[in-house]
Amino acid sequence: MSQIAIIGAGAWGTALSIVLARKGRHRVWLWAYEKEVRDAIASSRMNSLFLQDQRIPDSVLATGSLEEALSDAEIVVSAMPSQHCRRLCQEIVPHLRPEMLVVSATKGLEQTTFLRMTEVIDLITSERGAHCRVGALSGPTFAAEVARGDPTAITIASRDAGLTVIVQQEFSDPAFRVYTNDDVVGVELGGALKNIIAIAAGVCHGLGLGHNSVAALITRGLAETTRLAMACGARAETMSGLAGLGDLVLTCTGALSRNRSVGVELGRGRKLPEIVSGMHGMVAEGIFTTQAAMQLARAHGVEMPITEQMHAILNEGKSPRHAITDLMSRTSKSELHLPAANAGWGKLP
């Protein structure tokens, strides 16, 4: 029986522990920061704080000790919020071994450096002399549906082909299909940037706008996130795949999307601090990713009109209705044959 450590017992980390344990050949350590989570799993086999109504198999062991979780692990899954990635990586490094595989399952960008999560992991481990093989796991996944066993498809990306094959074999089961990809940049940016567009889709819903508006937003959102991803070295086909378009559609239309839910409440007139305080510790990564994405876009000279308007709503107090109006009143353009830096959500015909 192989051993896997999952660092982060939020909804997604817990769902992954259920997937890996139900195969019957993995022993899973689930590192949880919150004592109440550890106690609940030990007593009731439930994570009532982050993933209610889903029983966690007995082969999942909850711990608050990184050393205990990592001591015999062959695969380490990083499932913490992006803003905690650097700090936790620094704490994890002393327990890593060169033969370990590290899989980032976090969808976000570091706010201060604009680095992707695998870049943060590579940087920290290299600085400390702990050179591990690293990959990124991303795709259209609501944690509750994954834990329930609904058919799900996801992508593991790494420049290390051996890592992707191992993760594909160890994570796949009849309800969880894993595809491989070597475009780490595209897979990670697709997973991070779609959260911004999901907030915008929620704003549309909160304002009472219909399906036409959301369809336009998703389409133009895909256009601008693809522009930025390609400017950073990603491939266009990745942005049309599971980690790009697939995840974008899910988070823009699904009621379980935390980022969309934040947008809905913004569209209804609630203020961001009030919305966040009511999330009870749950994280909407798009709130943090928007600032980083704006800086990354400026560094690469890429125009991202939807992201700009979401930034103005989240950080400058702009009215959501005014933001949508400004998007729709931009200079008219052709949808096709536009230079990458000039293609935006233009005025619809």
N, C-alpha and C positions, 0 to 999 in steps of 0.2 A: 504494500500500500504506500503510494507516494504521499508526500506531505506538502501542502500549499498554505502559505500565509497570506491573509488579506488584511491590509492595513487601512482601517476605516470601516466602521460598522453603521454607516448611514443606510438608506434604503438600497442603494446600488451595491455596496459592499456586501450587505446581508443577502441580497438576491443572488449574487455570484457565489456566495458560500453555499446556498441551497442547490444551485446548479451543479457545483463541483462535488458536493456530498452525495447527491442522489445517484451518481454513477456507481457508488459502492466501492470504489477503489482508491479514494482519496481521504486522507485525514486532513481536516481543514482547521487551522487556527484563525480565529477572527479577532483582530485587535480592536478593542472599543475604548475610546477615550472616556465615555460616560459610564460611571459605575452602575447606574440604574439599568443600562442596556446589558451589561455583563450579568447582573443579578437576575434580570428577567429571563435571559437566555438559559441560565443555569437552572432556574426554578420552573419555568413554564415552557421553555423552548420557543419563545416568541420574542421579537424585538418590537414591543408595543410602542416605543417612542418614534421609530422611523418606518416600520414596515408591519403594520397590523395585520392580523388574521392569516399569517403565513407561518406554518410550523417549520422550525429549523431542525434538520436531522441531528440525531445524537452524535454523529461523527464530527459535527462542528463544535469546537471548543472555544469559548470566549475567554479572552484574557486582557489584562491591562498592562502586561509586560511585553515590550518589544523583544527582549531577549528570549523569552519563552516562545513567542510566536515564530521567531526566525531561526531558532537554534538548529533545527533539522530540516528546514524548508528547502525544497528544490525549486519552487516557483514562488515569487513574491508579487502579489498584486497590490498596486497602489490605488486605493479608492477613496482617498481623502479629498476634501475641497481644495481647489487650486491655491487658495491663499495660505494653506498650511503645508503645501508640498515641500518647499525648501526647508522649513524648520524640521519637519518629520524626517526628511531624507538625511539631514545632518545627524539626527538621532539614530537612524537605521544603519548608517554606514558601518559603524564598528561591528555590526552583527552580520554583514554580508560576506559571502565567499565568492571567488571568481566563477565557480561553476553554476551559481544561481542564475535563474532567468528572472528579470524584473519586467513586469507588465504594468504599464500605466493605464488605468481605466478612468482617469479623470478628464473631463472635457472643459478645458479652460486655458487661459493664458495668465502668466504671472504679471501682476499689475505694474510692478516697477521696472521690469526688464523686458516685458513683452515676449518672454520666452515661452515656447511650448513645454508641456510637462516632461516629455522625454529629454528635452534640452536641459531642463533644470536637473533632472536625475543624472544625466551624463556629466554635467558640470560638477555637481557635488561629489559624485563617486570618483571622478577623475582627480579632483583636488585632494581627495583623501586616499588616493592610491587603490581604490576598490573598483576595479574595472569589471563591470558586469555587462551581460548581454541584455539589451533593453528593447522593448516593443510597445506599441500602443493599441489598445482595444477600444473600438468605437463602433457605433451604428445605431439604428433606430430601436431603442430599448426603454420601455417603461419598467421600472424595477418590479412593480406589483405584478405585471403580466409575465415577466420572466420567472419570478418566483412561483407563480401559479402554474407554470408549465405551458403557457401559450406558445405556439410555434414562433420562433424568433431567429433572425439572421443577423450576424454581426461580422466585423472585420478585425483581424489582427494584422498589424503592419510593423515591419521592421526591415532594415537593410540586411539583417541576419536571417537568411532563408531557413537555417536550421531551427531558429527560435520559432518562426511562424508555423513550421510543420509540427513542432512539439506542442505548442499551445493549441493548434487546431485539433490535434489528436486528444489532448488531455481535457479540453473544455467542451468538445462537441458531444451531443447526445441527440436522441430523436426529436427533442423539442428545442434544441439550441444549436443552430448550424453556424459554423465558423468558417469564413472565407479568409484567404491570405492575400496580402498586398505588400509591395515593397515601397510604396509611396507614403512614408511616415508623415511628411509635411501635409499632404492633402488630407489624410485620415484625421490628423489632429486638428488642423484648422477647420475642416468641415464640422467636426464635433463641437468646436468652440464657437465658431462664428454663427452657427445656426441658432444659438440661444438668443442672440441679438434680434434676429429676424422674428423669432417666436414672441419676444416681447412686443414687437411691432404688430404682429398678428393679433395678439391679445388686446392691444390698444384698439384695433379696428372693431373687435367684438364688443369691447367696453363702450365704444362710441355708438354702437347699434348699427354698424355697417354690415353689409351682407357678403355673400360668397364671392361676388365679383371682385370686391376690394381685396379680400384675402388671397384669391387666386393671383391677382396682379402683384400683390406684395410678395408672395412666395416665389413667383417667377423672376421678378426683378431682384429679390433678395438673393436668389441663387446666382444671378448674373454678377452682382457686386461681390459676393463672397468668393466666387470663382476667380474674379479678377485679382483679388488680393492674394488668394492662395497660389495662383499661378505666378504672380510677381515674387512670391516667396520660394518658388521652386516646385510647386505641386503640379500634378497632371490634371487636365480638364476631366478625363474620364473618371478619376477618383471622385471628383465633385459631383458627378452624375450617378455615383454608386451609393452603397449603403451608408457610408459615413458622411456623404454629402447630401444629395437629394433625399435619400431615404430618411435620414434623421431630421432633415429640415421639414419635410411634410409631417412627420410624426409630431414634432414639438410645436408646429404652427397650428395644428388642427386638433390635437388630442387634449381632452379635458384634464388628464393627469399631468400635463406639462406645468412645472412650477414657473418657468419663464413666461409662458403664455398667461398663466394666472396672474402674475405680477402685472403684465400689460393690461389685462382685463380690468383690474382694479384701478390702474392709472387712468384708463379710458373713462372709468366711471367717476373720476374726480378725486380719488383718494391720494394722499401724499405717500411718497416712497418710504419714509421712516415708519409710518403707521403700518404699511403693508408688511415690511420686513419684520417688525416686532410681532406681528400676528402669525409668522411662519413657524414659530416654536422650534427654532434651531435648524429647520430645513434651509437649504441653500439654493438660490436661483443664480447659477453661474453667470448668466448674461448680464447681470447688474455689474459684476466686476470686469467681465470681458470687454464691455463696450469701450471703456477708457483705453484699454490696451490696444484694442483693434483700431481705434482712431489714430493712436500714435504710430502703430505699425503701418497703417495706410498712408499717413503723411510721409513716413520715412521712405516708402516705395513710390510715392507720387500717384497713388490710386484713389480715385474718387469713389466714395461710398455714401450716397445720399441718405439711404435709410438708416444706416448706422449713425450718421451725423445727427439726424433728427431724434433718434433714440437717446443719443448722448445729451442732446439739449433738454429732453424731457427728464432724464434721470439726474442730470447734474446741474442744470441751469434753471429748472422750474418752468420750462416752456409748456404751454398748454398743448395737450395731445391733439386737440382739434386743429390748432394752428399748425402743428407739425405735419399733419396729414395734408392740410391745405397747401402748405409750402412744397411738399413732395409733388402734389398734383399740378402745381403751377410753374414747375421748372420749365426751362426752355425746351420746346418740342424737338424731338430727335427721331432719327430712323432707328428701328430696333436692331438692324443688321449692319455689318461692316463698319462698326465704330472702333476707333482706337481704344485700347484697353483702359486707358486712364480717363476716358470721357464718356463711357457708357454708364448711364444711371437710370433711375426710374423716371422716365420722361413723362410728359403729358400724354395720357392715353387718348387714342382716337375716338 
